[in-house]
Amino acid sequence: MVSLMANLINVKRMLFRRSNKDIMGLPNITSQTKLSAMTLLNVLLTYAFIGKPDLFPFFALRMVKISLKYGLSAISSMGFCCYGMLLCGIGDFDGGNRFGELSLFLLDRYDPVKIEWTPRIFLAYYGMIAHWKFP
């Protein structure tokens, strides 16, 4: 639990005073190693959500950290959306909605692979975030 809170606080610090516009202005990820890590984290995130929910936050937070430090990719939209889910889980519904909406904006940025990510992001955003803000 302590490690989870430390990771959450670390991500909140990284996001401090960064607007969605600032985040959208980040460059694309250039490191193939980091992109591969994001792909692996996304797979682990899915399995953790179903089978080992205690690990889910760690994978989501790691995806956000990599995106902020090394650049954005289409997979970043899933990381930010899951971060929004985490925020809703601790009662920060405005923050959760902010990052859920950011994930939708990121989908538009990566239009060629949008079809692959849209169902996942829509399920996470509309099924687990938006109803807290827009009942």
Secondary structure as UniProt FT lines:
FT   HELIX           2..15
FT   TURN            16..17
FT   HELIX           20..24
FT   HELIX           32..51
FT   TURN            53..55
FT   HELIX           56..70
FT   TURN            74..75
FT   HELIX           76..89
FT   TURN            90..91
FT   HELIX           93..109
FT   HELIX           111..113
FT   HELIX           114..128
FT   HELIX           130..133
//
